[in-house]
Amino acid sequence: MAGAGRIEFLGDCSLLVRFGDAPDAAINQRVHACAAALHRQAPGWLVDITPSFASLALHLDPSRIDGDDPLAAAREWLEGSLVQVPMDAPRSQGRRVDIPVQYGGEHGPDLADVAAHAGISIDAAIERHAGADYLVAMLGFAPGFPYLLGLHASLAMPRLSTPRQRVAAGSVGIGGAQTGIYPNAGPGGWRLIGRTPLRLFDALREPPSLLMPGDSVRFVAIDLAAFDAMQAHAR
């Protein structure tokens, strides 16, 4: 056990540092602080670092690690590196990204249900969702899908019991205590409350993902005419 978390083997080319077992802002801050420290120290055999809500995966190239047991050597290096990161180390500052959203209607078929579940009007639900500051805790599920921390507790709602077979790209949804954005069309079970005309993921763009872990996000309500104009421009 390192001071920063529990180190586990993850296959024959990866290590996992587990900081906790549930989504938590303080734990996620620790994940990203350690990721930033490891990026600064990165030895040649460290191929990639993947942060999640409460853990950090390190992908290695064992052929570039000296010694008879490359993973053990990498683990020893990792233990020494992580204990040097203060437990209260601040998160590295990400970008601030505004995401325009057309709430409700065709693009947000579950917005009325979310508002009713919260005991507020639809307009109040929009104001509450757009009025919060969100943090990109991790990317997952699909390329570029951001899991955002910061949802107002009253808007939390279980996922659909039967997922939709197709959710449009850019759809903004609520799943439990989180909100997120579908980067591409596909199946999904989150409650859909709106849609953004921005492209969250484009394999031909550098970087491909519009949002990255550690970024802060604000949603900005727009009308349907603005949505259509921005979507046409984005193509």
Residue pairs with C-beta under 8 A, 6 or more apart in sequence:
1 7
2 17
2 78
2 79
2 82
2 83
3 82
3 83
3 87
4 17
4 19
4 30
4 34
4 82
4 83
4 85
4 87
5 17
5 18
5 19
5 20
5 30
5 34
5 55
5 56
5 82
6 17
6 18
6 19
7 15
7 16
7 17
7 18
7 75
7 78
7 79
7 82
8 15
8 16
8 17
8 18
9 15
9 16
9 71
9 75
10 16
10 57
12 62
12 71
13 59
13 60
13 61
13 62
14 57
14 58
14 59
14 60
15 57
15 58
15 60
15 71
15 74
15 75
15 78
16 55
16 56
16 57
16 58
17 34
17 55
17 56
17 57
17 58
17 78
17 82
18 54
18 55
19 27
19 30
19 31
19 34
19 54
19 55
19 56
20 27
20 54
21 54
22 53
22 54
23 53
23 54
23 137
23 147
23 149
23 177
23 178
24 53
24 54
25 135
25 149
27 53
27 54
28 53
28 54
28 135
28 137
28 138
28 149
29 90
29 91
30 87
30 89
31 51
31 52
31 53
31 54
31 55
31 56
32 51
32 91
32 92
32 213
32 214
33 85
33 89
33 90
33 91
33 92
34 56
34 82
34 85
34 89
35 49
35 51
35 56
35 213
36 91
36 92
37 81
37 82
37 84
37 85
37 89
38 46
38 49
38 56
38 58
38 78
38 81
38 82
39 49
41 81
42 49
43 77
44 64
45 60
45 61
45 62
45 64
45 65
45 70
45 74
46 58
46 59
46 60
47 59
47 60
47 61
48 58
48 59
49 56
49 57
49 58
49 59
50 56
50 57
50 59
51 57
51 138
51 213
52 138
52 140
53 137
53 138
53 147
58 74
58 78
60 70
60 71
60 74
62 70
62 71
62 74
63 70
65 73
65 74
66 73
67 73
91 214
92 214
93 214
94 136
94 212
94 213
94 214
94 215
94 216
95 212
95 215
95 216
96 215
96 216
96 217
96 218
97 210
97 211
97 215
97 216
97 217
97 218
98 217
98 218
98 219
98 220
99 172
99 181
99 196
99 198
99 217
99 218
99 219
99 220
100 196
100 197
100 198
100 219
100 220
100 221
100 222
100 226
100 227
100 230
101 130
101 172
101 194
101 195
101 196
101 219
101 220
101 221
101 222
102 108
102 194
102 195
102 196
102 197
102 221
102 222
102 223
102 224
102 226
102 227
103 111
103 126
103 129
103 130
103 193
103 194
103 221
104 111
104 112
104 122
104 126
104 193
104 194
105 224
107 168
107 171
107 192
107 194
107 195
107 227
108 172
108 192
108 193
108 194
108 195
109 192
110 160
110 173
110 174
110 191
110 192
110 193
111 122
111 125
111 126
111 192
111 193
111 194
112 122
113 157
113 191
114 125
114 155
114 157
114 174
114 191
114 193
115 121
115 122
115 124
115 125
117 157
118 125
118 128
118 154
118 155
119 154
120 128
120 154
125 155
125 193
126 193
126 194
126 221
128 152
128 154
128 155
129 151
129 152
129 155
129 179
129 193
129 219
130 218
130 219
130 220
130 221
132 150
132 151
132 152
132 218
132 219
133 150
133 216
133 217
133 218
134 148
134 149
134 150
134 151
134 179
134 216
134 217
134 218
134 219
135 148
135 149
135 150
135 214
135 215
135 216
135 217
136 146
136 147
136 148
136 211
136 212
136 213
136 214
136 215
136 216
136 217
137 147
137 148
137 149
137 213
138 146
138 147
138 213
139 145
139 146
139 147
139 209
139 211
139 212
139 213
140 147
141 147
141 180
142 182
142 183
142 184
142 186
142 201
143 183
143 184
143 201
143 203
143 208
143 209
144 183
144 184
144 200
144 201
144 208
144 209
144 210
144 211
145 180
145 181
145 182
145 183
145 200
146 180
146 181
146 200
146 211
146 215
146 217
147 178
147 180
148 178
148 179
148 180
148 181
148 217
149 178
150 179
151 174
151 177
151 178
151 179
153 177
155 174
155 179
156 174
156 176
156 177
157 174
157 176
157 191
158 176
159 175
159 176
159 189
159 190
159 191
160 189
160 190
160 191
162 189
163 187
163 188
163 189
164 187
164 188
164 189
164 192
165 187
166 185
166 186
166 187
167 173
167 182
167 185
167 186
167 187
167 188
167 190
167 192
168 182
168 185
168 195
169 182
169 183
169 184
169 185
169 199
169 200
170 181
170 182
170 183
170 195
170 196
170 197
170 198
170 199
170 200
171 181
171 182
171 188
171 192
171 194
171 195
172 179
172 180
172 181
172 192
172 193
172 194
172 195
172 196
172 219
173 179
173 180
173 181
173 182
173 188
173 190
173 191
173 192
173 193
174 190
174 191
174 193
175 189
175 190
175 191
180 190
181 196
181 200
181 211
182 188
182 190
182 200
183 199
183 200
183 201
183 209
184 200
184 201
194 219
195 227
197 227
197 228
197 230
197 231
197 234
198 210
198 230
198 234
199 205
199 210
199 234
200 209
200 210
200 211
201 208
201 209
201 210
202 208
211 217
222 230
